[in-house]
Amino acid sequence: MPAITVLGPLGVNRAVRQAMAPRLGSLDGVTLGVLNNSKPNSLALQQHLATLLGAKTRLVGVVVKQKPTAAIGAEKLDVYAREVSAVVTAIGD
């Protein structure tokens, strides 16, 4: 009788635990990042939020990064992280 090979459907979890970034005390003096995922209306929502935040705090500036589509991850996030101190991301439809 031939041998039967049993395969398990469970994969290997390669996720690495990382601590969350510390919360900023204020947005005063901060360059705000807007990470847009190209969903309809998401950029309008994020720009409106950035305007409201800018009216309440002293933002240094706003840097928008546009993903090609919602299904594709953003590239060069390490470079983007050095340009901004806080990021707003959202979805919209």
Beta strands, then each sheet from edge to edge (+ up, - down):
strand 1: 31-36
strand 2: 61-66
strand 3: 86-90
sheet 1: 2+ 1+ 3+
end
